[in-house]
Amino acid sequence: MSGPLRVLVIGAGPGGLCLAHALRREGVDVAVYERDASAHGRQQGYRLRVSPDGEQALRDCLPERNIGLLAATAGSWRDHEIAAYDEHLEAQWAPPLGDPRPDSAELISNVDRITLRQVLLGGLEDTVRFGKRFTGLEHDHGRVTAHFADGTSDTGDVLVAADGSRSRVRAVVRPGDEPRDLGVRTVFARIPRERAHAGGLAEVLQDRFTYVIGKQGHLGLMPMIFRTRPDVAGHTWPELRLEPAEDYYLGVFNIHREDLSISDSALHALSGTALRDLVLEHTANWHPALSEVFHHAEADSTFLAPLRVVPEVQPWEPGPVIGLGDAIHAMPPSGGVGANAAVQDARTLAAELTALARGELGLTDAVERYQREMAGYAGASVELSLRIARWSMKKLDLDEPDGGAR
Ligand SMILES: Cc1cc2nc3c(=O)[nH]c(=O)nc-3n(C[C@H](O)[C@H](O)[C@H](O)COP(=O)(O)OP(=O)(O)OC[C@H]3O[C@@H](n4cnc5c(N)ncnc54)[C@H](O)[C@@H]3O)c2cc1C
């Protein structure tokens, strides 16, 4: 390396943005490139569970101001009241309804994904460039050049693939490393809490984290109850323009593609309204309290995702292109740990790249050390996610002798 270390990050998800904060704090030159046109306008907000390890990693990466705003807008509800039912609303495991535990204003145990992104962007205005879709890269004399769809490019010493489970960077440098399709199709929806309660959501389902394991399909309901509404808490940092958001439930419906009477391509073409109707159709024979849950869903925030996994976290060739978060260890959201692993990656990689920038380590050592540590917690996170997915879904393509290859 001839001059100071320059790091290019592709993707402004939780992993990429936390990495940028942690590197900037250490004075490392970093630029983040994001394909979205801006920080605003995404409909697919959903609730993210933050584990204690994830919370610690956020605290280690972020400036105090960002952490303060994240805590202020975090969910006040904690995952301590989890109940499981079958489709007849027979309790498989349901503790008696009790008073919620007292909230602690500093704890960050669940956050809204859109709010998280907007809070993470605070302080990175000159670091993140929107409207930059990565298309390819080149190596030249130990440096990496990233190319973008708008014809521009940038060159750095290191390029971090933080571009998610369908990573374009991974497709370029490790074709064939695509995460495996588990065969499960998931419909996610935001269900406004006030509307659901006014519409008669059964009391046993209110403000609880509920799993319903049906014979065909699995339904989940997870509350996002803001400690302070983001647009209100955001007055302390007006430049961020935190978007208004009401309390909601994240509604999830998982079904194996073999149990659907629609082809995959037709399924992917469905609108939010049609996806909501599909869930209603598949839960029509369930207990009425359960079959009505998706009636309350907002159509424009209802979306589909196939569940994918990298069953074993594989280190990449140690060098200037480094995988982070879902780009290297995609996992189903069943464990609520993917984003937590991504922010732990950010903390771990930032420490190694800082040592590299200071000349305390060479590039190969830095990347190997990062990947060794990452393989431990990320591997455990993948295992946990698969264990919960197996428990709730019974049928995953991964479990078939041919690995689900079709
Ligand atoms: C409904 C749902 C619920 C979930 N719940 C939880 C939970 O409770 N807890 C948890 O820990 N995890 C959860 N997850 C998983 C979590 O969202 C992911 O693991 C996490 O977002 C991964 O972070 P990342 O930074 O690696 O990638 P991402 O968040 O996927 O971010 C990647 C970024 O890269 C950008 N990008 C993609 N391609 C390009 C390109 N070519 N050029 C430039 N930019 C590009 C994308 O626009 C995006 O902004 C959930 C996922 C879903 C879908």
The ligand as an ORCA input file, in Angstrom:
! r2SCAN-3c Opt
* xyz 0 1
  C     -38.717     -9.745      7.242
  C     -37.337     -9.932      7.793
  C     -37.152     -9.938      9.155
  C     -35.873    -10.044      9.684
  N     -35.733    -10.028     11.038
  C     -34.497    -10.027     11.565
  C     -34.323     -9.871     12.969
  O     -35.303     -9.785     13.718
  N     -33.053     -9.822     13.461
  C     -31.966     -9.944     12.646
  O     -30.830     -9.898     13.163
  N     -32.096    -10.107     11.313
  C     -33.320    -10.143     10.749
  N     -33.476    -10.251      9.394
  C     -32.269    -10.386      8.542
  C     -31.602     -9.035      8.317
  O     -32.504     -8.131      7.704
  C     -30.374     -9.216      7.431
  O     -29.581    -10.260      7.926
  C     -29.555     -7.928      7.434
  O     -30.301     -6.872      6.873
  C     -28.253     -8.124      6.676
  O     -27.560     -6.910      6.684
  P     -26.506     -6.578      5.531
  O     -25.989     -5.214      5.854
  O     -25.545     -7.696      5.394
  O     -27.337     -6.580      4.169
  P     -28.668     -5.838      3.734
  O     -29.437     -5.350      4.878
  O     -29.349     -6.749      2.768
  O     -28.142     -4.555      2.958
  C     -27.536     -4.665      1.707
  C     -27.577     -3.301      1.039
  O     -26.862     -3.393     -0.193
  C     -27.594     -2.726     -1.206
  N     -27.224     -3.316     -2.486
  C     -27.590     -4.535     -2.968
  N     -27.060     -4.736     -4.182
  C     -26.330     -3.624     -4.468
  C     -25.554     -3.248     -5.591
  N     -25.411     -4.034     -6.674
  N     -24.937     -2.038     -5.565
  C     -25.060     -1.219     -4.480
  N     -25.815     -1.527     -3.400
  C     -26.433     -2.725     -3.390
  C     -29.045     -2.947     -0.810
  O     -29.915     -2.002     -1.418
  C     -28.984     -2.823      0.690
  O     -29.155     -1.501      1.131
  C     -34.747    -10.183      8.832
  C     -34.931    -10.204      7.436
  C     -36.219    -10.080      6.918
  C     -36.396    -10.102      5.421
*
